[in-house]
Amino acid sequence: MNAPGTCVDCGNEAYIQLAGENQAMICAHCFATRGRPKRADATPTRETAPAQARSAK
């Protein structure tokens, strides 16, 4: 089976295309070791908002 790309980290077959990185490809193993980046633009949800903000409503 032919992979659509080559992993930019290790050179193995890659199936995951990274957004915002010149369409670089990465394999599942390297993707898992990178971890998930935290979103800076995320809006606080009821679970993550401070208790003071929830009681102000």
Secondary structure as UniProt FT lines:
FT   STRAND          5..6
FT   TURN            8..10
FT   STRAND          13..14
FT   STRAND          16..17
FT   TURN            19..20
FT   TURN            22..23
FT   STRAND          25..26
FT   HELIX           28..34
FT   TURN            40..41
FT   TURN            46..48
FT   HELIX           51..55
//
